[in-house]
Amino acid sequence: MKIERNKNLKDYNQYGVEAKAKYFVEISTKKEIVDVLKSEYSKDNLLILGDGNNILFTKDFDGLIIKPNLKGRKIVEENDDFVLVEMASGENWDEFVKWAVKNSYQGIENMILIPSSIGGAVSQNIAAYGQNIMDVVTKVYAIEIETGEEKEFEHKDCEFKYRESIFKKKFKNKYIITSAVFKLNKVVKELETSYHERKSRYGSLEDELKSFAKEPYTIHNVMTAVINQRNKKLPSVSEYGTCGSVFANPTISKEKYLELSKIISELQSYPVDKLQYTIKEWDKINDNYVKIPAGRIIDELGWRGKWERNVGVYDKHALCIVTNRKANGKDIYEFLENIRNDVKKHYDIDLEYEINII
Ligand SMILES: Cc1cc2nc3c(=O)[nH]c(=O)nc-3n(C[C@H](O)[C@H](O)[C@H](O)COP(=O)(O)OP(=O)(O)OC[C@H]3O[C@@H](n4cnc5c(N)ncnc54)[C@H](O)[C@@H]3O)c2cc1C
């Protein structure tokens, strides 16, 4: 374990922003975590960093950054129906999805190509194409920063909400996730293929599947369909600096939705707790609120493809802000605030950040 000083974070955040950490440590065992927590450095401000896919540094970090690099994958229980897999927090999410699909374990195939560590994925409660990580996490193990003790969080203790968990809000930088247990199906249940976008954009997952596979579809088919769709509309991290979607999809009342639908044609809506698009299927929405896609309203305001200095809105997806990796954190933040203010001015909607701003 080596504490580095004035560490350049450019290679540790997906925007490629230049920022420095006063202290920085990468740890690969639980004992190292406990040791660093006992050290004088941990009395400073703390930040836990995963793979930096959802963090924007607008300034240097005046404190200690801990990057848990714990590795390991273990099947902890198995029967004819399901398998419980414990994944260490420093493992790569995408590799886990590929491994699960290769072994015919179902439940996470729609979440392929989300750049993430396991720890970051749990903290952010990632989701894509109708699947949510919160539906497969049964347990999370984490070390409490104050005491250095490892605690076990049952699913209900994680307080998962849309793009949120107890580790992102209430216990932010108070616990270091060391591993999480996932329950995956061995007997394939219903595949999640209901996701769709406007026909004029990328259409439905079903259409994508039909274009190359025959029913009954396999989980490998679904994964491939998602890969095809994501490649068409999302920026590649090898080409751009990006954190993917920067704002959470806003929740609005049904009345407000109907009002907006009059001025934005084919405006999608979906249940507050799910990410399945359900255009006008009100019976499936059990309260008075719906989510609408933030990207759609940003698009309507003409931001898609717009660049200012080294920051722009990706031309195929208005919720993705991209950089040429020369932008500084302040410029990115200013650009994001301009979008937020524009949305507020035109639609009276307060966009909330999905990314973590430091
Ligand atoms: C191109 C692109 C596409 C994306 N697509 C999607 C998508 O489809 N769906 C989606 O949901 N997200 C998407 N994202 C967002 C992003 O991939 C996730 O938020 C990711 O889970 C962040 O993980 P990370 O390891 O990079 O964490 P970081 O960005 O480093 O950290 C994120 C948060 O997790 C905390 N954290 C990280 N590790 C730990 C730990 N071990 N213990 C405690 N806290 C921890 C950090 O403190 C921080 O609050 C996309 C991002 C990009 C760049």
The ligand as an SDF file (V2000), in Angstrom:
LIG
                    3D

 53 58  0  0  0  0  0  0  0  0999 V2000
  -20.3870    5.6990  -21.8980 C   0  0  0  0  0  0  0  0  0  0  0  0
  -21.1130    5.5060  -20.5980 C   0  0  0  0  0  0  0  0  0  0  0  0
  -22.3370    4.8500  -20.5830 C   0  0  0  0  0  0  0  0  0  0  0  0
  -23.0480    4.6620  -19.3890 C   0  0  0  0  0  0  0  0  0  0  0  0
  -24.2270    3.9980  -19.4240 N   0  0  0  0  0  0  0  0  0  0  0  0
  -24.9200    3.7990  -18.2740 C   0  0  0  0  0  0  0  0  0  0  0  0
  -26.1680    3.0790  -18.2930 C   0  0  0  0  0  0  0  0  0  0  0  0
  -26.6410    2.6140  -19.3240 O   0  0  0  0  0  0  0  0  0  0  0  0
  -26.8140    2.9210  -17.1050 N   0  0  0  0  0  0  0  0  0  0  0  0
  -26.3190    3.4000  -15.9340 C   0  0  0  0  0  0  0  0  0  0  0  0
  -26.9590    3.1950  -14.8950 O   0  0  0  0  0  0  0  0  0  0  0  0
  -25.1360    4.0690  -15.8840 N   0  0  0  0  0  0  0  0  0  0  0  0
  -24.4370    4.2870  -17.0240 C   0  0  0  0  0  0  0  0  0  0  0  0
  -23.2440    4.9780  -16.9900 N   0  0  0  0  0  0  0  0  0  0  0  0
  -22.7820    5.5300  -15.7160 C   0  0  0  0  0  0  0  0  0  0  0  0
  -21.6450    4.7520  -15.0030 C   0  0  0  0  0  0  0  0  0  0  0  0
  -21.1160    3.7570  -15.8010 O   0  0  0  0  0  0  0  0  0  0  0  0
  -22.0610    4.2320  -13.6450 C   0  0  0  0  0  0  0  0  0  0  0  0
  -22.5360    5.1980  -12.7810 O   0  0  0  0  0  0  0  0  0  0  0  0
  -20.9370    3.4430  -12.9630 C   0  0  0  0  0  0  0  0  0  0  0  0
  -21.6050    2.5060  -12.1720 O   0  0  0  0  0  0  0  0  0  0  0  0
  -19.9470    4.1870  -12.0970 C   0  0  0  0  0  0  0  0  0  0  0  0
  -19.0330    3.2290  -11.5740 O   0  0  0  0  0  0  0  0  0  0  0  0
  -17.5190    3.5460  -11.2980 P   0  0  0  0  0  0  0  0  0  0  0  0
  -16.8590    2.3220  -10.8080 O   0  0  0  0  0  0  0  0  0  0  0  0
  -16.8960    4.2050  -12.4640 O   0  0  0  0  0  0  0  0  0  0  0  0
  -17.6890    4.5520  -10.0720 O   0  0  0  0  0  0  0  0  0  0  0  0
  -17.1840    6.0310   -9.8690 P   0  0  0  0  0  0  0  0  0  0  0  0
  -17.6430    6.8970  -10.9880 O   0  0  0  0  0  0  0  0  0  0  0  0
  -15.7340    6.0450   -9.5740 O   0  0  0  0  0  0  0  0  0  0  0  0
  -17.9810    6.4040   -8.5490 O   0  0  0  0  0  0  0  0  0  0  0  0
  -19.3800    6.5250   -8.5770 C   0  0  0  0  0  0  0  0  0  0  0  0
  -19.9170    6.5950   -7.1370 C   0  0  0  0  0  0  0  0  0  0  0  0
  -19.7450    5.3340   -6.5180 O   0  0  0  0  0  0  0  0  0  0  0  0
  -18.9860    5.4670   -5.3170 C   0  0  0  0  0  0  0  0  0  0  0  0
  -18.1730    4.2430   -5.1950 N   0  0  0  0  0  0  0  0  0  0  0  0
  -17.4170    3.6600   -6.1590 C   0  0  0  0  0  0  0  0  0  0  0  0
  -16.8440    2.5430   -5.6950 N   0  0  0  0  0  0  0  0  0  0  0  0
  -17.2370    2.4120   -4.4040 C   0  0  0  0  0  0  0  0  0  0  0  0
  -16.9870    1.4690   -3.3610 C   0  0  0  0  0  0  0  0  0  0  0  0
  -16.2000    0.3870   -3.5560 N   0  0  0  0  0  0  0  0  0  0  0  0
  -17.5430    1.6700   -2.1400 N   0  0  0  0  0  0  0  0  0  0  0  0
  -18.3650    2.7410   -1.9260 C   0  0  0  0  0  0  0  0  0  0  0  0
  -18.6440    3.6690   -2.8610 N   0  0  0  0  0  0  0  0  0  0  0  0
  -18.0990    3.5030   -4.0800 C   0  0  0  0  0  0  0  0  0  0  0  0
  -18.1680    6.7280   -5.4890 C   0  0  0  0  0  0  0  0  0  0  0  0
  -17.7980    7.3010   -4.2510 O   0  0  0  0  0  0  0  0  0  0  0  0
  -19.1710    7.6030   -6.2530 C   0  0  0  0  0  0  0  0  0  0  0  0
  -20.0950    8.1800   -5.3690 O   0  0  0  0  0  0  0  0  0  0  0  0
  -22.5140    5.1600  -18.1690 C   0  0  0  0  0  0  0  0  0  0  0  0
  -21.2760    5.8250  -18.1740 C   0  0  0  0  0  0  0  0  0  0  0  0
  -20.5690    5.9880  -19.3690 C   0  0  0  0  0  0  0  0  0  0  0  0
  -19.2360    6.6730  -19.3510 C   0  0  0  0  0  0  0  0  0  0  0  0
  1  2  1  0
  2  3  1  0
  2 52  2  0
  3  4  2  0
  4  5  1  0
  4 50  1  0
  5  6  2  0
  6  7  1  0
  6 13  1  0
  7  8  2  0
  7  9  1  0
  9 10  1  0
 10 11  2  0
 10 12  1  0
 12 13  2  0
 13 14  1  0
 14 15  1  0
 14 50  1  0
 15 16  1  0
 16 17  1  0
 16 18  1  0
 18 19  1  0
 18 20  1  0
 20 21  1  0
 20 22  1  0
 22 23  1  0
 23 24  1  0
 24 25  2  0
 24 26  1  0
 24 27  1  0
 27 28  1  0
 28 29  2  0
 28 30  1  0
 28 31  1  0
 31 32  1  0
 32 33  1  0
 33 34  1  0
 33 48  1  0
 34 35  1  0
 35 36  1  0
 35 46  1  0
 36 37  1  0
 36 45  1  0
 37 38  2  0
 38 39  1  0
 39 40  1  0
 39 45  2  0
 40 41  1  0
 40 42  2  0
 42 43  1  0
 43 44  2  0
 44 45  1  0
 46 47  1  0
 46 48  1  0
 48 49  1  0
 50 51  2  0
 51 52  1  0
 52 53  1  0
M  END
$$$$
